[in-house]
Amino acid sequence: MSKRLQVVLPDAEIDRYARTAEAEGLTLSEWVRQVLRRAGLERTAGKVDERLAAVRVASRHQFPVAAIETMLAEVDRGYRAAADP
């Protein structure tokens, strides 16, 4: 499903974008779609970089941990205890 997005811009700005789109062999609509997609990806990439940096910092520490089966059982017991009044 597609939806229409209306954006109000000054004539000079639209003309500049239209010339840029034409120079790239695109319609103005397709050029705008591509620019918006790239902007969304760049925004997401920044968050990924921040998350990876946090993981790298956290991985420098060593904490005692149990086997995964033990931890899952403890979590399950905690959920059950919270569910029983």
Biopython code that builds the backbone (N, CA, C, O; Angstrom):
import numpy as np
from Bio.PDB.StructureBuilder import StructureBuilder

atoms = [
    (1, "MET", "N", (0.838, -1.169, 0.000)),
    (1, "MET", "CA", (0.000, 0.000, 0.000)),
    (1, "MET", "C", (0.889, 1.241, 0.000)),
    (1, "MET", "O", (1.926, 1.275, 0.664)),
    (2, "SER", "N", (0.488, 2.220, -0.724)),
    (2, "SER", "CA", (1.229, 3.476, -0.790)),
    (2, "SER", "C", (0.355, 4.611, -0.291)),
    (2, "SER", "O", (-0.871, 4.562, -0.388)),
    (3, "LYS", "N", (0.994, 5.614, 0.236)),
    (3, "LYS", "CA", (0.294, 6.817, 0.682)),
    (3, "LYS", "C", (0.986, 8.022, 0.079)),
    (3, "LYS", "O", (2.186, 8.009, -0.193)),
    (4, "ARG", "N", (0.215, 9.040, -0.118)),
    (4, "ARG", "CA", (0.733, 10.283, -0.672)),
    (4, "ARG", "C", (1.209, 11.171, 0.470)),
    (4, "ARG", "O", (0.560, 11.263, 1.512)),
    (5, "LEU", "N", (2.352, 11.826, 0.264)),
    (5, "LEU", "CA", (2.909, 12.755, 1.239)),
    (5, "LEU", "C", (2.993, 14.121, 0.573)),
    (5, "LEU", "O", (3.613, 14.266, -0.481)),
    (6, "GLN", "N", (2.382, 15.102, 1.177)),
    (6, "GLN", "CA", (2.428, 16.452, 0.627)),
    (6, "GLN", "C", (3.388, 17.276, 1.460)),
    (6, "GLN", "O", (3.269, 17.350, 2.683)),
    (7, "VAL", "N", (4.347, 17.898, 0.774)),
    (7, "VAL", "CA", (5.328, 18.746, 1.440)),
    (7, "VAL", "C", (5.299, 20.102, 0.761)),
    (7, "VAL", "O", (5.426, 20.188, -0.461)),
    (8, "VAL", "N", (5.135, 21.142, 1.524)),
    (8, "VAL", "CA", (5.077, 22.497, 0.973)),
    (8, "VAL", "C", (6.468, 23.117, 1.040)),
    (8, "VAL", "O", (7.068, 23.223, 2.110)),
    (9, "LEU", "N", (6.971, 23.525, -0.133)),
    (9, "LEU", "CA", (8.300, 24.119, -0.234)),
    (9, "LEU", "C", (8.224, 25.370, -1.093)),
    (9, "LEU", "O", (7.336, 25.488, -1.938)),
    (10, "PRO", "N", (9.139, 26.300, -0.887)),
    (10, "PRO", "CA", (9.189, 27.481, -1.749)),
    (10, "PRO", "C", (9.508, 27.080, -3.192)),
    (10, "PRO", "O", (10.188, 26.081, -3.430)),
    (11, "ASP", "N", (9.019, 27.856, -4.140)),
    (11, "ASP", "CA", (9.240, 27.561, -5.559)),
    (11, "ASP", "C", (10.719, 27.404, -5.901)),
    (11, "ASP", "O", (11.095, 26.504, -6.651)),
    (12, "ALA", "N", (11.548, 28.275, -5.354)),
    (12, "ALA", "CA", (12.989, 28.222, -5.663)),
    (12, "ALA", "C", (13.593, 26.894, -5.227)),
    (12, "ALA", "O", (14.435, 26.323, -5.919)),
    (13, "GLU", "N", (13.157, 26.422, -4.090)),
    (13, "GLU", "CA", (13.681, 25.154, -3.584)),
    (13, "GLU", "C", (13.231, 23.989, -4.471)),
    (13, "GLU", "O", (14.026, 23.112, -4.810)),
    (14, "ILE", "N", (11.963, 23.992, -4.835)),
    (14, "ILE", "CA", (11.446, 22.929, -5.716)),
    (14, "ILE", "C", (12.177, 22.946, -7.049)),
    (14, "ILE", "O", (12.539, 21.893, -7.574)),
    (15, "ASP", "N", (12.395, 24.137, -7.600)),
    (15, "ASP", "CA", (13.119, 24.236, -8.875)),
    (15, "ASP", "C", (14.529, 23.665, -8.756)),
    (15, "ASP", "O", (14.996, 22.958, -9.649)),
    (16, "ARG", "N", (15.207, 23.974, -7.647)),
    (16, "ARG", "CA", (16.574, 23.467, -7.437)),
    (16, "ARG", "C", (16.564, 21.942, -7.336)),
    (16, "ARG", "O", (17.415, 21.278, -7.928)),
    (17, "TYR", "N", (15.607, 21.380, -6.589)),
    (17, "TYR", "CA", (15.514, 19.924, -6.467)),
    (17, "TYR", "C", (15.158, 19.283, -7.801)),
    (17, "TYR", "O", (15.676, 18.218, -8.137)),
    (18, "ALA", "N", (14.286, 19.918, -8.553)),
    (18, "ALA", "CA", (13.885, 19.376, -9.858)),
    (18, "ALA", "C", (15.077, 19.338, -10.816)),
    (18, "ALA", "O", (15.250, 18.370, -11.556)),
    (19, "ARG", "N", (15.895, 20.387, -10.800)),
    (19, "ARG", "CA", (17.100, 20.393, -11.650)),
    (19, "ARG", "C", (18.075, 19.299, -11.228)),
    (19, "ARG", "O", (18.672, 18.634, -12.075)),
    (20, "THR", "N", (18.235, 19.114, -9.931)),
    (20, "THR", "CA", (19.124, 18.058, -9.430)),
    (20, "THR", "C", (18.608, 16.689, -9.851)),
    (20, "THR", "O", (19.382, 15.845, -10.302)),
    (21, "ALA", "N", (17.315, 16.466, -9.708)),
    (21, "ALA", "CA", (16.718, 15.189, -10.092)),
    (21, "ALA", "C", (16.901, 14.935, -11.579)),
    (21, "ALA", "O", (17.253, 13.829, -11.991)),
    (22, "GLU", "N", (16.659, 15.967, -12.382)),
    (22, "GLU", "CA", (16.796, 15.828, -13.835)),
    (22, "GLU", "C", (18.236, 15.500, -14.220)),
    (22, "GLU", "O", (18.475, 14.691, -15.116)),
    (23, "ALA", "N", (19.191, 16.127, -13.540)),
    (23, "ALA", "CA", (20.609, 15.866, -13.811)),
    (23, "ALA", "C", (20.967, 14.417, -13.500)),
    (23, "ALA", "O", (21.881, 13.856, -14.104)),
    (24, "GLU", "N", (20.251, 13.816, -12.563)),
    (24, "GLU", "CA", (20.490, 12.419, -12.203)),
    (24, "GLU", "C", (19.608, 11.465, -12.999)),
    (24, "GLU", "O", (19.654, 10.252, -12.793)),
    (25, "GLY", "N", (18.808, 12.010, -13.902)),
    (25, "GLY", "CA", (17.948, 11.170, -14.731)),
    (25, "GLY", "C", (16.741, 10.625, -13.990)),
    (25, "GLY", "O", (16.226, 9.559, -14.327)),
    (26, "LEU", "N", (16.286, 11.362, -12.971)),
    (26, "LEU", "CA", (15.170, 10.905, -12.158)),
    (26, "LEU", "C", (14.039, 11.925, -12.183)),
    (26, "LEU", "O", (14.254, 13.111, -12.434)),
    (27, "THR", "N", (12.842, 11.443, -11.919)),
    (27, "THR", "CA", (11.755, 12.378, -11.681)),
    (27, "THR", "C", (11.972, 12.998, -10.312)),
    (27, "THR", "O", (12.710, 12.459, -9.487)),
    (28, "LEU", "N", (11.339, 14.113, -10.080)),
    (28, "LEU", "CA", (11.475, 14.755, -8.777)),
    (28, "LEU", "C", (10.955, 13.836, -7.679)),
    (28, "LEU", "O", (11.562, 13.739, -6.611)),
    (29, "SER", "N", (9.840, 13.161, -7.932)),
    (29, "SER", "CA", (9.272, 12.255, -6.924)),
    (29, "SER", "C", (10.240, 11.137, -6.573)),
    (29, "SER", "O", (10.435, 10.835, -5.396)),
    (30, "GLU", "N", (10.849, 10.518, -7.581)),
    (30, "GLU", "CA", (11.786, 9.420, -7.315)),
    (30, "GLU", "C", (13.028, 9.935, -6.604)),
    (30, "GLU", "O", (13.556, 9.269, -5.713)),
    (31, "TRP", "N", (13.491, 11.106, -6.989)),
    (31, "TRP", "CA", (14.663, 11.688, -6.331)),
    (31, "TRP", "C", (14.373, 11.912, -4.848)),
    (31, "TRP", "O", (15.202, 11.586, -3.998)),
    (32, "VAL", "N", (13.199, 12.467, -4.534)),
    (32, "VAL", "CA", (12.821, 12.716, -3.146)),
    (32, "VAL", "C", (12.734, 11.398, -2.377)),
    (32, "VAL", "O", (13.205, 11.312, -1.243)),
    (33, "ARG", "N", (12.130, 10.364, -2.991)),
    (33, "ARG", "CA", (12.041, 9.064, -2.313)),
    (33, "ARG", "C", (13.429, 8.527, -1.972)),
    (33, "ARG", "O", (13.660, 8.039, -0.866)),
    (34, "GLN", "N", (14.350, 8.622, -2.930)),
    (34, "GLN", "CA", (15.708, 8.111, -2.694)),
    (34, "GLN", "C", (16.422, 8.903, -1.599)),
    (34, "GLN", "O", (17.117, 8.323, -0.765)),
    (35, "VAL", "N", (16.254, 10.215, -1.602)),
    (35, "VAL", "CA", (16.889, 11.054, -0.574)),
    (35, "VAL", "C", (16.336, 10.702, 0.805)),
    (35, "VAL", "O", (17.093, 10.596, 1.770)),
    (36, "LEU", "N", (15.023, 10.521, 0.900)),
    (36, "LEU", "CA", (14.423, 10.156, 2.186)),
    (36, "LEU", "C", (14.899, 8.794, 2.662)),
    (36, "LEU", "O", (15.178, 8.615, 3.848)),
    (37, "ARG", "N", (14.996, 7.832, 1.750)),
    (37, "ARG", "CA", (15.486, 6.494, 2.138)),
    (37, "ARG", "C", (16.912, 6.580, 2.669)),
    (37, "ARG", "O", (17.228, 6.003, 3.709)),
    (38, "ARG", "N", (17.780, 7.309, 1.947)),
    (38, "ARG", "CA", (19.171, 7.451, 2.397)),
    (38, "ARG", "C", (19.248, 8.117, 3.763)),
    (38, "ARG", "O", (20.037, 7.703, 4.613)),
    (39, "ALA", "N", (18.437, 9.140, 3.976)),
    (39, "ALA", "CA", (18.439, 9.834, 5.272)),
    (39, "ALA", "C", (18.022, 8.880, 6.387)),
    (39, "ALA", "O", (18.595, 8.906, 7.476)),
    (40, "GLY", "N", (17.030, 8.043, 6.116)),
    (40, "GLY", "CA", (16.602, 7.066, 7.119)),
    (40, "GLY", "C", (17.679, 6.054, 7.428)),
    (40, "GLY", "O", (17.869, 5.683, 8.586)),
    (41, "LEU", "N", (18.393, 5.597, 6.401)),
    (41, "LEU", "CA", (19.466, 4.627, 6.610)),
    (41, "LEU", "C", (20.625, 5.242, 7.386)),
    (41, "LEU", "O", (21.195, 4.597, 8.266)),
    (42, "GLU", "N", (20.972, 6.474, 7.068)),
    (42, "GLU", "CA", (22.068, 7.133, 7.784)),
    (42, "GLU", "C", (21.728, 7.299, 9.257)),
    (42, "GLU", "O", (22.586, 7.128, 10.122)),
    (43, "ARG", "N", (20.495, 7.626, 9.534)),
    (43, "ARG", "CA", (20.060, 7.809, 10.924)),
    (43, "ARG", "C", (20.152, 6.480, 11.678)),
    (43, "ARG", "O", (20.604, 6.439, 12.822)),
    (44, "THR", "N", (19.727, 5.412, 11.038)),
    (44, "THR", "CA", (19.789, 4.083, 11.647)),
    (44, "THR", "C", (21.235, 3.652, 11.844)),
    (44, "THR", "O", (21.574, 3.072, 12.876)),
    (45, "ALA", "N", (22.085, 3.926, 10.871)),
    (45, "ALA", "CA", (23.494, 3.521, 10.966)),
    (45, "ALA", "C", (24.162, 4.166, 12.170)),
    (45, "ALA", "O", (24.979, 3.526, 12.831)),
    (46, "GLY", "N", (23.834, 5.415, 12.469)),
    (46, "GLY", "CA", (24.413, 6.083, 13.628)),
    (46, "GLY", "C", (24.054, 5.373, 14.909)),
    (46, "GLY", "O", (24.892, 5.234, 15.800)),
    (47, "LYS", "N", (22.829, 4.924, 15.013)),
    (47, "LYS", "CA", (22.400, 4.211, 16.205)),
    (47, "LYS", "C", (23.133, 2.879, 16.318)),
    (47, "LYS", "O", (23.488, 2.461, 17.420)),
    (48, "VAL", "N", (23.361, 2.216, 15.203)),
    (48, "VAL", "CA", (24.073, 0.944, 15.216)),
    (48, "VAL", "C", (25.491, 1.158, 15.713)),
    (48, "VAL", "O", (25.995, 0.372, 16.515)),
    (49, "ASP", "N", (26.140, 2.219, 15.241)),
    (49, "ASP", "CA", (27.505, 2.516, 15.681)),
    (49, "ASP", "C", (27.558, 2.767, 17.185)),
    (49, "ASP", "O", (28.480, 2.312, 17.862)),
    (50, "GLU", "N", (26.565, 3.494, 17.709)),
    (50, "GLU", "CA", (26.521, 3.760, 19.150)),
    (50, "GLU", "C", (26.335, 2.464, 19.927)),
    (50, "GLU", "O", (26.969, 2.263, 20.963)),
    (51, "ARG", "N", (25.480, 1.596, 19.440)),
    (51, "ARG", "CA", (25.212, 0.332, 20.125)),
    (51, "ARG", "C", (26.451, -0.564, 20.114)),
    (51, "ARG", "O", (26.790, -1.185, 21.122)),
    (52, "LEU", "N", (27.115, -0.620, 18.973)),
    (52, "LEU", "CA", (28.331, -1.439, 18.892)),
    (52, "LEU", "C", (29.403, -0.909, 19.833)),
    (52, "LEU", "O", (30.120, -1.691, 20.458)),
    (53, "ALA", "N", (29.520, 0.399, 19.939)),
    (53, "ALA", "CA", (30.499, 0.987, 20.860)),
    (53, "ALA", "C", (30.170, 0.595, 22.296)),
    (53, "ALA", "O", (31.074, 0.288, 23.074)),
    (54, "ALA", "N", (28.894, 0.600, 22.653)),
    (54, "ALA", "CA", (28.493, 0.209, 24.011)),
    (54, "ALA", "C", (28.806, -1.256, 24.271)),
    (54, "ALA", "O", (29.239, -1.610, 25.367)),
    (55, "VAL", "N", (28.596, -2.106, 23.284)),
    (55, "VAL", "CA", (28.896, -3.533, 23.434)),
    (55, "VAL", "C", (30.408, -3.728, 23.611)),
    (55, "VAL", "O", (30.847, -4.538, 24.428)),
    (56, "ARG", "N", (31.185, -2.981, 22.841)),
    (56, "ARG", "CA", (32.644, -3.108, 22.958)),
    (56, "ARG", "C", (33.122, -2.701, 24.352)),
    (56, "ARG", "O", (33.993, -3.352, 24.929)),
    (57, "VAL", "N", (32.555, -1.630, 24.885)),
    (57, "VAL", "CA", (32.924, -1.197, 26.237)),
    (57, "VAL", "C", (32.523, -2.257, 27.253)),
    (57, "VAL", "O", (33.311, -2.611, 28.131)),
    (58, "ALA", "N", (31.302, -2.762, 27.136)),
    (58, "ALA", "CA", (30.806, -3.759, 28.085)),
    (58, "ALA", "C", (31.619, -5.047, 28.014)),
    (58, "ALA", "O", (31.803, -5.718, 29.029)),
    (59, "SER", "N", (32.102, -5.395, 26.835)),
    (59, "SER", "CA", (32.825, -6.662, 26.688)),
    (59, "SER", "C", (34.204, -6.627, 27.344)),
    (59, "SER", "O", (34.843, -7.669, 27.493)),
    (60, "ARG", "N", (34.661, -5.460, 27.729)),
    (60, "ARG", "CA", (35.953, -5.354, 28.416)),
    (60, "ARG", "C", (35.863, -5.809, 29.868)),
    (60, "ARG", "O", (36.885, -6.077, 30.501)),
    (61, "HIS", "N", (34.644, -5.896, 30.398)),
    (61, "HIS", "CA", (34.445, -6.274, 31.791)),
    (61, "HIS", "C", (34.214, -7.778, 31.898)),
    (61, "HIS", "O", (33.761, -8.424, 30.954)),
    (62, "GLN", "N", (34.532, -8.310, 33.056)),
    (62, "GLN", "CA", (34.273, -9.726, 33.292)),
    (62, "GLN", "C", (33.433, -9.847, 34.556)),
    (62, "GLN", "O", (33.818, -9.379, 35.628)),
    (63, "PHE", "N", (32.286, -10.481, 34.407)),
    (63, "PHE", "CA", (31.388, -10.687, 35.526)),
    (63, "PHE", "C", (31.087, -12.170, 35.622)),
    (63, "PHE", "O", (31.102, -12.864, 34.606)),
    (64, "PRO", "N", (30.815, -12.672, 36.817)),
    (64, "PRO", "CA", (30.471, -14.094, 36.940)),
    (64, "PRO", "C", (29.108, -14.344, 36.302)),
    (64, "PRO", "O", (28.162, -13.583, 36.509)),
    (65, "VAL", "N", (29.023, -15.406, 35.535)),
    (65, "VAL", "CA", (27.754, -15.785, 34.910)),
    (65, "VAL", "C", (27.548, -17.285, 35.085)),
    (65, "VAL", "O", (28.496, -18.052, 35.257)),
    (66, "ALA", "N", (26.301, -17.670, 35.035)),
    (66, "ALA", "CA", (25.967, -19.094, 35.126)),
    (66, "ALA", "C", (25.772, -19.653, 33.716)),
    (66, "ALA", "O", (25.781, -18.920, 32.727)),
    (67, "ALA", "N", (25.597, -20.952, 33.659)),
    (67, "ALA", "CA", (25.267, -21.579, 32.379)),
    (67, "ALA", "C", (23.906, -21.055, 31.930)),
    (67, "ALA", "O", (23.068, -20.717, 32.766)),
    (68, "ILE", "N", (23.682, -20.987, 30.649)),
    (68, "ILE", "CA", (22.441, -20.429, 30.117)),
    (68, "ILE", "C", (21.221, -21.157, 30.661)),
    (68, "ILE", "O", (20.202, -20.523, 30.937)),
    (69, "GLU", "N", (21.299, -22.462, 30.819)),
    (69, "GLU", "CA", (20.160, -23.228, 31.342)),
    (69, "GLU", "C", (19.798, -22.759, 32.754)),
    (69, "GLU", "O", (18.623, -22.631, 33.095)),
    (70, "THR", "N", (20.832, -22.504, 33.570)),
    (70, "THR", "CA", (20.605, -22.037, 34.941)),
    (70, "THR", "C", (19.962, -20.657, 34.938)),
    (70, "THR", "O", (19.026, -20.406, 35.698)),
    (71, "MET", "N", (20.457, -19.761, 34.089)),
    (71, "MET", "CA", (19.907, -18.408, 34.036)),
    (71, "MET", "C", (18.458, -18.424, 33.548)),
    (71, "MET", "O", (17.616, -17.699, 34.079)),
    (72, "LEU", "N", (18.168, -19.243, 32.545)),
    (72, "LEU", "CA", (16.800, -19.328, 32.040)),
    (72, "LEU", "C", (15.848, -19.873, 33.101)),
    (72, "LEU", "O", (14.712, -19.415, 33.223)),
    (73, "ALA", "N", (16.317, -20.846, 33.860)),
    (73, "ALA", "CA", (15.486, -21.398, 34.936)),
    (73, "ALA", "C", (15.219, -20.342, 36.001)),
    (73, "ALA", "O", (14.108, -20.260, 36.525)),
    (74, "GLU", "N", (16.223, -19.535, 36.327)),
    (74, "GLU", "CA", (16.034, -18.469, 37.311)),
    (74, "GLU", "C", (15.048, -17.419, 36.811)),
    (74, "GLU", "O", (14.214, -16.933, 37.575)),
    (75, "VAL", "N", (15.139, -17.075, 35.551)),
    (75, "VAL", "CA", (14.198, -16.113, 34.964)),
    (75, "VAL", "C", (12.791, -16.679, 35.012)),
    (75, "VAL", "O", (11.845, -15.982, 35.378)),
    (76, "ASP", "N", (12.656, -17.937, 34.643)),
    (76, "ASP", "CA", (11.340, -18.583, 34.650)),
    (76, "ASP", "C", (10.754, -18.588, 36.061)),
    (76, "ASP", "O", (9.569, -18.305, 36.237)),
    (77, "ARG", "N", (11.571, -18.907, 37.063)),
    (77, "ARG", "CA", (11.097, -18.888, 38.455)),
    (77, "ARG", "C", (10.646, -17.488, 38.850)),
    (77, "ARG", "O", (9.659, -17.330, 39.568)),
    (78, "GLY", "N", (11.360, -16.484, 38.388)),
    (78, "GLY", "CA", (10.989, -15.094, 38.702)),
    (78, "GLY", "C", (9.652, -14.730, 38.086)),
    (78, "GLY", "O", (8.828, -14.087, 38.735)),
    (79, "TYR", "N", (9.422, -15.136, 36.830)),
    (79, "TYR", "CA", (8.120, -14.875, 36.195)),
    (79, "TYR", "C", (6.997, -15.580, 36.929)),
    (79, "TYR", "O", (5.928, -15.005, 37.138)),
    (80, "ARG", "N", (7.236, -16.826, 37.323)),
    (80, "ARG", "CA", (6.194, -17.573, 38.027)),
    (80, "ARG", "C", (5.872, -16.957, 39.378)),
    (80, "ARG", "O", (4.712, -16.889, 39.784)),
    (81, "ALA", "N", (6.916, -16.508, 40.069)),
    (81, "ALA", "CA", (6.702, -15.896, 41.384)),
    (81, "ALA", "C", (5.910, -14.590, 41.229)),
    (81, "ALA", "O", (5.066, -14.279, 42.069)),
    (82, "ALA", "N", (6.170, -13.843, 40.189)),
    (82, "ALA", "CA", (5.450, -12.585, 39.962)),
    (82, "ALA", "C", (4.000, -12.848, 39.574)),
    (82, "ALA", "O", (3.122, -12.043, 39.885)),
    (83, "ALA", "N", (3.740, -13.956, 38.904)),
    (83, "ALA", "CA", (2.376, -14.284, 38.455)),
    (83, "ALA", "C", (1.517, -14.822, 39.580)),
    (83, "ALA", "O", (0.297, -14.658, 39.552)),
    (84, "ASP", "N", (2.131, -15.472, 40.585)),
    (84, "ASP", "CA", (1.386, -16.013, 41.720)),
    (84, "ASP", "C", (1.229, -14.947, 42.801)),
    (84, "ASP", "O", (2.225, -14.463, 43.339)),
    (85, "PRO", "N", (-0.025, -14.571, 43.129)),
    (85, "PRO", "CA", (-0.206, -13.524, 44.153)),
    (85, "PRO", "C", (0.090, -14.012, 45.545)),
    (85, "PRO", "O", (-0.019, -13.247, 46.504)),
]
sb = StructureBuilder()
sb.init_structure("model")
sb.init_model(0)
sb.init_chain("A")
sb.init_seg("    ")
for serial, (resi, resn, name, xyz) in enumerate(atoms, 1):
    if name == "N":
        sb.init_residue(resn, " ", resi, " ")
    sb.init_atom(name, np.array(xyz, "f"), 0.0, 1.0, " ", f" {name:<3s}", serial, name[0])
structure = sb.get_structure()
